[in-house]
Amino acid sequence: MNIKTIISKVPDEEKTPLVLQLVEILQLQTEEIQKLRDEIARLKGQKPKPDIKPSKLEENSKQQSKAKDKKRPGSKKRHKTKNLQIHDEKTIKSEEIPEGSRFKGYQDYIVQDIKFEAHNIRYHLERWQGPEGEYLTGKLPEEIMVSHFGCTLRCFILYQYYHALVTQPLILEQLLEIGIDISSGEINRIITEDKERFHDEKEEILRVGLQVSKYIHVDDTGARHNGKNGYCTHIGNELFACFESTESKSRINFLKILRAGRYDYVIFFFMQYAGFMRNGPSISWLVLMTTKLRHLKKAVLKYGNFIKS
């Protein structure tokens, strides 16, 4: 018998000091009687009453319910439409206004929507004929000269393909439904061609990452594509990540990847006096040349023959 259980069953209006004192005396008597019973059981060779602790399931459930009621830190309700840019405003008039009513302003109701439609532009280029018969024509903006499809449309195609993982046939179907007159070949060209800026940016990330990092993690994985083995090499740490797909996983290939798009390098040879020159001072370090990787072997052999001659 638990004193807390007894007190909880007593109505609040009956919890006088006398009642609480009697309940406490009852609790002490109950504990003393249980100790005597346990002692008698031990003298008879029996086991005393086991000390079974109360279940904590109810306490855990209460704590969980309290935790659910409490809001997490920083979860204060924010104004979701406070910083939205409003592009259009419409006024809706009230209906069946009784006589004697007074106008009290407006109640705002904001709706977020998206405008998705074709937007075609015709550029009128001025043409002038000079005194000698030559024609002078206005120049288009640099971003327009590369294609008849605008920057926003090209960015949308790249976003759909690389970020949203939408296939080219679905992109073509979507653009045709909107009203864009484009072919599947043009979509493929936008996705695959003239991406040198992205490659340069990727190689610059690797170069800068190697310069500022004290260590790097390296790993590679293989897969077959069109019946040929391919390998993807990862270089990075918590600051950056670089992935390169190649057809080899050799050491030479890994050194090429570390070069981050640079194929020129300088080789230093330690040459001793007795090994290469008979007369003259000894040479400690000599810059051999800056060359391409594929010409390295020829350059070394040619230089060696020149020194020995």
C-alpha positions in Angstrom: 0.0 0.0 0.0 1.5 3.3 -1.1 0.8 6.5 0.8 0.7 8.5 -2.5 -2.0 6.2 -3.8 -4.1 6.6 -0.7 -3.8 10.3 -0.7 -4.8 10.5 -4.4 -8.0 8.7 -3.6 -9.0 11.1 -0.8 -11.2 14.0 -2.1 -9.6 17.4 -1.9 -12.2 18.7 0.5 -11.4 15.9 3.0 -7.6 16.3 3.0 -7.5 17.8 6.5 -4.2 17.8 8.5 -5.7 15.0 10.7 -6.5 12.8 7.7 -3.0 13.2 6.3 -1.5 12.4 9.6 -3.6 9.2 9.9 -2.6 8.2 6.4 1.0 8.6 7.2 0.7 6.5 10.4 -1.1 3.8 8.3 1.8 3.8 5.8 4.4 3.3 8.6 2.4 0.5 10.2 2.0 -1.2 6.8 5.8 -1.1 6.2 6.5 -2.4 9.7 4.0 -5.3 9.3 5.6 -6.2 5.9 9.1 -6.3 7.5 7.9 -8.6 10.2 6.3 -10.9 7.6 9.5 -11.0 5.7 11.5 -11.9 8.8 9.1 -14.7 9.6 9.4 -16.0 6.1 13.2 -16.0 6.3 13.1 -18.0 9.6 10.8 -20.6 8.0 13.2 -20.8 5.1 10.9 -19.1 2.7 11.6 -16.2 0.4 10.4 -12.8 1.5 8.1 -10.7 -0.6 9.9 -9.4 -3.7 10.5 -5.7 -4.0 8.7 -4.9 -7.3 9.2 -1.4 -8.4 6.3 0.5 -10.0 6.0 0.6 -13.8 7.5 3.7 -15.5 5.4 3.4 -18.6 2.9 5.8 -17.3 5.5 8.3 -16.4 7.1 8.0 -19.8 3.8 8.5 -21.5 3.1 11.6 -19.4 6.5 13.0 -20.2 6.0 12.4 -23.9 2.6 14.1 -23.8 4.2 17.1 -22.0 7.0 17.2 -24.6 4.4 17.2 -27.4 2.5 20.1 -25.9 5.7 22.2 -25.6 6.9 23.9 -28.8 10.5 23.4 -29.8 12.8 26.4 -29.4 12.6 28.8 -32.3 9.3 27.5 -33.5 7.5 30.8 -33.0 4.9 31.3 -35.7 6.2 33.6 -38.4 4.5 35.8 -40.9 4.6 33.5 -44.0 3.5 36.3 -46.4 5.2 39.2 -44.8 8.2 39.3 -47.2 6.4 38.2 -50.4 6.6 40.3 -53.5 3.1 41.2 -54.7 2.8 41.2 -58.5 -0.9 42.0 -58.8 -3.6 43.4 -56.6 -7.4 42.9 -57.1 -10.2 44.4 -55.1 -13.3 42.4 -54.3 -16.4 44.3 -53.4 -18.9 43.2 -50.8 -22.4 42.1 -51.8 -25.7 43.0 -50.2 -24.4 45.8 -47.9 -27.2 47.0 -45.7 -27.9 50.7 -45.4 -26.1 52.6 -42.7 -22.9 50.5 -43.0 -19.5 52.2 -42.7 -16.5 51.3 -44.8 -13.7 50.0 -42.5 -10.9 49.4 -45.0 -9.8 46.0 -46.5 -8.9 42.6 -45.2 -6.0 41.2 -47.1 -5.9 37.6 -48.4 -2.7 36.6 -50.3 -2.6 33.8 -52.8 0.7 32.4 -54.2 0.6 31.2 -57.8 2.9 30.6 -60.7 2.8 32.0 -64.2 4.1 29.4 -66.7 3.8 30.4 -70.3 5.8 31.1 -73.4 7.4 34.5 -73.8 8.7 35.2 -77.4 10.6 38.4 -78.2 11.2 39.9 -81.7 14.3 42.1 -81.9 14.2 44.8 -84.5 17.8 45.4 -85.6 18.3 48.7 -87.2 20.0 48.6 -90.6 21.9 51.6 -92.0 23.6 51.9 -95.4 26.7 53.9 -95.3 27.9 56.4 -97.9 30.0 53.7 -99.6 27.2 51.1 -99.7 28.1 49.1 -96.6 25.4 48.0 -94.2 25.5 48.7 -90.5 23.3 46.5 -88.3 22.5 46.8 -84.6 24.1 44.1 -82.4 22.2 41.7 -80.3 23.0 41.2 -76.6 25.8 38.7 -76.1 23.6 36.2 -74.3 21.2 36.1 -77.2 23.7 35.7 -80.0 24.5 32.1 -79.2 21.0 30.7 -79.7 17.4 31.5 -80.7 16.3 30.3 -77.3 16.6 32.7 -74.3 18.7 32.3 -71.2 15.6 31.6 -69.0 14.5 28.7 -71.2 18.0 27.2 -71.4 18.3 27.4 -67.6 14.9 25.8 -67.2 15.9 22.9 -69.5 19.2 22.3 -67.5 17.4 22.6 -64.2 14.8 20.0 -65.3 17.3 17.6 -66.6 20.1 17.8 -64.0 18.3 18.8 -60.8 14.7 17.5 -61.2 16.0 14.4 -63.2 13.4 14.8 -65.9 14.2 12.9 -69.1 14.6 14.6 -72.5 11.4 13.2 -74.0 9.3 14.5 -71.1 11.1 17.9 -71.3 10.2 18.1 -75.0 6.6 17.1 -74.3 6.3 19.8 -71.6 7.7 22.6 -73.7 5.5 21.7 -76.7 2.4 21.8 -74.5 3.4 25.3 -73.3 3.9 26.5 -76.8 7.7 26.4 -77.3 8.6 25.3 -80.9 11.7 23.2 -80.1 13.1 19.9 -81.3 14.5 17.0 -79.4 17.9 17.6 -81.0 18.0 21.2 -79.8 17.2 20.0 -76.3 20.0 17.5 -76.4 22.4 20.2 -77.7 21.5 22.6 -74.9 22.1 19.9 -72.3 25.4 18.5 -73.7 27.2 21.2 -75.7 29.0 24.4 -74.8 29.4 23.5 -71.1 33.1 24.5 -70.8 32.2 27.1 -68.2 30.8 24.5 -65.9 33.8 22.2 -66.4 36.2 25.1 -65.6 34.2 25.9 -62.5 34.4 22.2 -61.4 38.1 22.1 -62.0 38.6 25.4 -60.1 36.7 23.9 -57.1 39.2 21.0 -57.1 42.2 23.3 -57.4 41.1 25.6 -54.6 40.0 22.7 -52.4 43.4 21.0 -52.7 45.1 24.3 -51.8 43.2 25.0 -48.6 42.8 21.4 -47.4 45.2 19.7 -45.0 43.9 16.3 -46.1 41.5 14.7 -48.6 39.5 11.6 -48.9 39.7 9.6 -52.1 37.4 6.8 -53.3 36.3 5.3 -56.6 33.5 3.0 -57.9 33.0 1.2 -61.1 30.1 0.5 -63.4 29.5 -0.6 -67.0 28.0 1.7 -69.5 27.3 0.8 -73.1 29.3 -2.5 -72.6 32.4 -0.7 -71.3 33.8 -0.4 -67.8 33.7 3.1 -66.3 34.9 4.5 -63.1 33.9 7.5 -60.9 36.5 8.9 -58.7 35.7 11.1 -55.6 38.1 13.6 -54.1 37.1 15.8 -51.2 36.6 16.3 -47.5 34.1 18.3 -45.3 35.0 21.5 -47.4 34.4 20.3 -50.9 33.6 17.3 -53.1 34.7 16.6 -56.7 33.6 13.7 -58.9 35.3 12.7 -62.1 34.1 9.9 -64.5 36.9 8.2 -66.5 37.5 5.0 -68.3 40.5 4.0 -66.0 41.4 3.8 -62.4 45.1 3.6 -62.7 47.6 5.7 -60.8 48.3 7.8 -63.9 44.6 8.5 -64.2 44.4 9.6 -60.6 47.4 11.9 -61.0 45.6 13.4 -64.1 42.5 14.1 -62.0 44.6 15.8 -59.3 46.0 18.1 -61.9 42.4 19.6 -62.2 42.5 20.2 -65.9 46.1 21.1 -66.2 48.3 18.9 -68.3 51.6 20.9 -68.2 54.2 20.3 -65.5 57.9 20.9 -64.7 60.3 18.0 -64.0 63.4 18.6 -61.8 66.4 16.2 -62.2 69.1 15.9 -59.6 72.3 15.5 -61.7 75.7 14.8 -60.3 79.0 15.8 -61.9 80.3 12.3 -62.6 77.0 11.0 -64.0 76.3 13.4 -66.9 79.2 15.9 -67.5 82.9 15.4 -67.7 83.9 19.0 -67.5 82.5 22.0 -65.8 80.7 22.6 -62.4 78.2 20.1 -61.0 74.5 20.7 -61.5 72.3 20.1 -58.4 68.9 20.8 -59.8 67.9 21.5 -63.4 64.6 22.4 -64.9 64.1 20.0 -67.7 61.0 21.3 -69.6 57.3 22.1 -69.5 55.5 19.7 -71.8 52.4 17.6 -72.3 52.1 14.2 -70.6 52.1 12.2 -73.8 55.4 13.8 -74.9 57.2 13.0 -71.6 59.0 9.9 -72.6 60.3 11.4 -75.9 61.4 14.5 -74.0 63.3 12.5 -71.4 65.1 10.3 -74.0 66.0 13.2 -76.2 67.4 15.2 -73.3 69.4 12.2 -72.0 71.0 11.6 -75.4 71.8 15.3 -75.6 73.6 15.3 -72.3 75.6 12.2 -73.0 76.7 13.5 -76.3 
